Each structure stands twice: as structure tokens, then as C-alpha cells.
């Protein structure tokens, strides 16, 4: 999606608006509009660095169903963790649990799943889940951040390493990949968002860092923001009458474009990792 700000938008923002930058999809110079009382943090509107990834990953209903299953499983495990760590299955007495239930609902996790996870957490044989992050290299300069939530660290470590190596990838030392990414708040919206309306909503919510990109699936959008402003941005999007899901995500500081052959090899690594029950998500730096 190529985002552009019209003259009408510029007129709307002349009163108390922050500066914003339009990132064109072609490798052209960035155009910056400085408005009255400009703030140091710009608004940015840019295309998603995942063109072919979107076509490959979101082509079938099966992929969508798998993503939903991953989301449900993730919150199920997080709820179990919250109950065990908080010492209570009552969200009134357990603030962490209450926040997770709210987040799960915002991400369309069915109440039946939430209640089953809470009940499971109270059983004696419920696993002790912990989070971990693995880093790896792919082909053609690609890198991966692999997010894991497991009740068996030895199993998840072995499975992740096996999946990467079998597809000719290479495990990386801790920290050698992560520093090349920024942690961002991520708002996923199942529709195309009007950039001018989004900027107005962000300004009204006093949010300075906003980046609008196309989603993985056609006709969807993603908004990135500062992690601390994720909740406020989510509320602003909901206030626009839009459905949305929120999370945190690692976004590459320097995306790389791989050859078609390397891209396909890297996607095979990602697919193998996402087939693992312990892997919740895989983030990468490919721009194509």
C-alpha cells in the first residue's frame, strides 16, 4: 500500500499537529512535512516490508486457522503462568490474570478457551511454562527471532535447533540478532485504514509515534507504535469503530531483500519453526 497525505490532510493538521513523514514504496527521498508546533517524534506512513511473504503466508484459509490456533494456545499458556505465579484463579485478586484475560478477549480468544486454561492452571499436573527467545540466521542475509513459550526447556531448545539446522539455517549467539530489531507495539486491523483518520485519532490521543503499513493479508492493516503507547493506540483505533488486536513485535532496523531462491528457503525455515507447538511466533528481517 502506498500511503500519501493529501493537501486536505495537511490543512487539517495545521493546528497543533506533530511532524510526520511519508515513506514512499519506491527508493525515493523521504518527504517530510513540518507543521506548526512540530514535535520531535514524526508520524510515519510506509508500505510493509513483506510483499512476497504476504502472498506466500496468507494465501490459504489453513494459514489463517493456524494463526488463530497459535494465538489461542499462546494466551492459554500465559493464563496458566499468571494463575500459578499470582497464586489465584480469581482475576479480581490476580491483576496479572485480569490483564491477560482482557488481552485474550481483545485478540478474539474464545471464553471457553480462557476458562479451560484457568481451570487447567489449578490442576496439580499443570506444567510450569516459561518464555525464551532464540536467534538464528537464514539465507541471503536473513535473520530470525524465535519466540518460545514452553513447559519443557530442553525439548523446545532441541526442537528449535533441529528445525533450523534441517533447513540449512544456523543458530546465532544470544544478542547477535536481537540488537538489529526495535521492539514495537503492534495493532493488527482486519480492514484498510484511512491514514488521515488514523493520524487524527493518534493526535487526539497524544500519541507521537505512528507507522501504518499493509497487513500480511490483502485488505488488512498494521499500525506500529512505541511499546509504551500500545494500549492508547489500541483504544484510539477501537474509537474509530475498527476491530483490532494488539501485541508487541520486533521490527527490523535494516530489512534485507533476498533472492527468490533464498526467500523460499527462509520461508521453509519459518514454516518448520511455526509447526512446533512450543514456538509462538517467528519474526524476520526480509523485505520481500
N, C-alpha and C positions, 0 to 999 in steps of 0.2 A: 504494500500500500504506500503510495507516495503521498505524504502529508503536506499540505500547503496552507498558509494562513492568508486569507483574503483581505482586501482593503477594509471590508466591513469589520473584520475581526480586529484589525489594528485600531480602528476608530473606537470599538467597544472597550478596548483595554487602555485607552489614553488616560483614564482616571485611576491613579493609584495602582497600576498593573506592574508586574515584575517583568524583567527582560526575559525573552525566550529565543530559542534558536531553532531553525528549521533545518533538519538533516536530509538532504536530497538523496535519492537512491543511487543516482549516478555519482561518480567520483568528482564532484564539482565543489568549489569553495563553499564553506558553510555561510549561510546568510543569517546575520544577527540583527534583530530589531530591538533598539533600546528605547524604552518608553519612559514617560515621566515617572520620577521617583523610583527608578530601576533598582532592583535588589541585586545582590551579588550572585545568587543562585538562579540559573536560567531554566526556563521551560524548554524541553526538547521534544520534538516530534520526529520520529525516524522509522524507516522500514525495519522489519525483523530480519536478523542475520541468520535465517534458517529456511531459505527458499525451497531447496530440494528436500530438506529434512521434512518440511511440512507435507510435501507431496507424497513422500515415501511413508511417513509415520502415521498420517491421518487419512489414508486412502480407504480404509475399511472400517466397518462397524465393530469388527473384532478388536481393533486397536482402541477404540473408544471405550468398549466394555472392559478391556484390560486395565485402562487407566482408572476407570471408576473403581474397579476391584482393588487396585493398588491404594487408592485414596481411602477406601473403606478399611482396608487392612492396616494402613498406617495409623489412622485415628483409633482403631481398636487397640493396637499395641500401646499407643500413647496414653489412652484412658486407663489401661491396666497399670502402666507405670505410675500414673497420677494417683490412683487409688492406693497402691501399695506404698508409695512414698509419702502420701498425705495421711495415711492411716485411717481413712474413712471413705465409704462409698456414697456419702451424702454430699452433694455439691454445695449445700449450704455451709457445711462445716469444712469443706475442702475447696479452697478458692482455685487451686490449680485445676482440679477436676471440673469445676464450673466453667472456667475459661476454655477448657478443651471441648466440653460439650457444646458450648457456643460456637467454637471454631468448626467443629464437626458438622453442626447444623448448617453453618454458612457455606460449607463445602458439600452440601447435599447428601451427607451420610444419613441413612435411614435411622429412625429412632430405635427400631428393633436391633440394629447392629450396635448402637450405643448402649442399650440396656443389656445386651448379651455380654458386651465387654466389661461392663461394671460388675455383672454377676460373676463372670469368669475370674475377675481380679480377686474376688473374695474366697475363691476355692483354694485349698491347700496346695494343690499341684500346679497352680498358675506360675508361668515362667517369669523370671526376672529379666526384663528387657533393658537393653542399653543401646545408646546411639553411638555410631562410629562413622568416620569418613575415610575413604580410600582414594588415592590419586593414581592416575595411570596415563600412559602415552599411547596414542594410536598411530595412524599412518598419515604421512604428509603434514606433520606439524600439529596434528590434533592432540588435544589433552582432555581428560575426563575427571570429573569429581563424582564419586560414587557414594551415595548416602545410604547407610545401612541402619536398620533397627532390628535387633535380634536378641533372642534369649540364649544363644549359644555362640559366643565369640569365636571359638575355634572353628566351628562349622562355617560360619559366614566368611571368615578370613580365607579358609581353604577354597570355598566355592567361588569367591570373587577372583582370587588369583587364578584359579583353573579356567574360569570363563574368559579372562583377559588373555592369558597365555595361549589358550587353544585357538584363539582368533588372531594370533601373531601380534598381540599388543604387548605392552611392557608395564609392569607395576613401577610406580615412582616413589621416591622418598617423600616422607611426610613434609608438607610445606613447599615442595618444589613446584607444584602446580597451583596450589590454592592462592598463592600471592598474585597470580596473574588474573584473578577474578575479583569483582566487587560484590559484596552482599547487598541485595536489593529487596525491597518489598515488592511483591508481585500480585497484581489484581487481574484475574482472568475473567473476561466478559464474553458470553456466547452470542455476540452481535457486533456489528460495525459501530464504532463510537464516533460521534461528531467531535472533532478536535477542538472547535471553538467552544462548544458547550462544556467539554471536559475542562478546558483551561479556566473558564468562568467559575465552574464548580470548585476547582482547586484554589483559585484566588479567594473565593468566599470562605473557604476552609483554612486559609492562610498556609497553604502548602506550597513550598518553593520548588521542589524537585519532582518534575513530572515528565515521563517519557512514554509516548504512545506508539505501539508497534502492532503489526498484524499478528494474529494468533496462529497456532500450528494448523488449525483447520480453517478452511475458507469461510469467510463471513464472521470471524471471531476477532477479538482484540485483546491486547495485554497492555496494562499500564504498570510501569516500573516507577518506584519512588524510594525515598530514603526509608530504611527499615523502621526508624522511629515514627514515621508518618504513615505507616501502612494502614493502621486502624482508621485514621482520619480520612485517608484516601478511599478506603473501602466504604466508609459511611457517605462520603461525597458522591461516589459512583451509585450507591444504592439510592441516594437522594435524587439522582437523575432519573429514577424509575427503572434502573437496569439490574438484572440479575448478575451476581458476581461471586467469585471465590478468591480467597486471599491466602498467601503463603510467603515464605522467604525463598529467594533463589540466588544462585551465583551467576553473575553475568560477566562474560569475558571482557577484559580491558582491551585486548587486541585480537579480534576474531581473525581466523585464517581461512582462506578458500582452498579447498582440496581439489585434486583432480577427481574426475568421475569414478575412477577405479579406487582411489584411496577413500573417497566418500562412502562407497558401497562397503568397503572393508570395515570402516569405522562404524557404520550403521549395524553391521553384523555383530561387532563387539557390544554395542549398546543393547541390541535385542537379546543377546545371550545373558547380559547382566540383568536386564529387566525381567527375564524369565525366572530369576531366583526369588524365592519368597522373602528372603531377608533384605533384598535391595528395594528401597522405596523409590529412588529416583536416580537418574544419571544426567549430569549436566556437562556440556561440552562447549568448545570454542569455535566450532565450524560455522562459517558464514554462509555456506551454500546448502 
